Amino acid sequence: MSNLVGILLSIFLMVLSAVITYKIGEKMSSRVIKYIPTISTGVGLIFFYIRVNFIPYKTHAFDALIDIPVIFLLATIFVISLLLALWIEITNKGNSHWEN
């Protein structure tokens, strides 16, 4: 699988997971919506991790050199978005506590 196909497939999977998460959050709980960046980035991270470990590089041996920085970038974005979502969750609970 070439890098272009891998990146396009990853973007498609991330957008699909974002839409599914939004639809679930719209119907069940709006609290889920703040975790959309974390979930979609996690899906992209899992895709590239599976791609590096389980899909053999027969024709393009240097594809892994691009996949590893992409994994680090997605992992950094995942951690930052998770921390921000948790921070928003905690500050909103603190604000609703003082309003009651």
JOCOR-V220065 format. One record per residue. N is the residue number from 1. D_FIRST is the distance of its C-alpha to the first C-alpha in Angstrom with 1 decimal. Layout:
BEGIN
n;d_first
N;D_FIRST
N;D_FIRST
END
This chain:
BEGIN
n;d_first
1;0.0
2;3.8
3;6.7
4;8.3
5;6.4
6;6.4
7;10.0
8;11.1
9;10.2
10;12.0
11;14.8
12;15.3
13;15.6
14;18.0
15;20.0
16;20.3
17;21.5
18;23.9
19;25.4
20;25.9
21;27.5
22;29.7
23;30.8
24;31.7
25;33.5
26;35.3
27;36.6
28;37.3
29;37.7
30;37.2
31;36.7
32;33.1
33;32.3
34;32.6
35;29.8
36;27.2
37;25.6
38;25.5
39;24.0
40;21.3
41;20.4
42;20.5
43;18.0
44;15.5
45;16.5
46;16.0
47;12.5
48;11.5
49;13.8
50;12.3
51;8.8
52;10.6
53;13.1
54;11.8
55;8.3
56;9.0
57;7.8
58;9.2
59;8.7
60;8.0
61;10.5
62;11.4
63;8.5
64;10.8
65;13.6
66;12.5
67;11.5
68;15.0
69;17.0
70;15.3
71;16.3
72;19.7
73;20.1
74;19.3
75;21.6
76;24.3
77;24.1
78;24.2
79;27.3
80;29.0
81;28.6
82;29.8
83;32.8
84;33.7
85;33.5
86;35.7
87;38.0
88;38.4
89;39.1
90;41.7
91;43.4
92;43.6
93;45.2
94;47.6
95;48.6
96;49.2
97;51.3
98;53.6
99;53.9
100;55.4
END
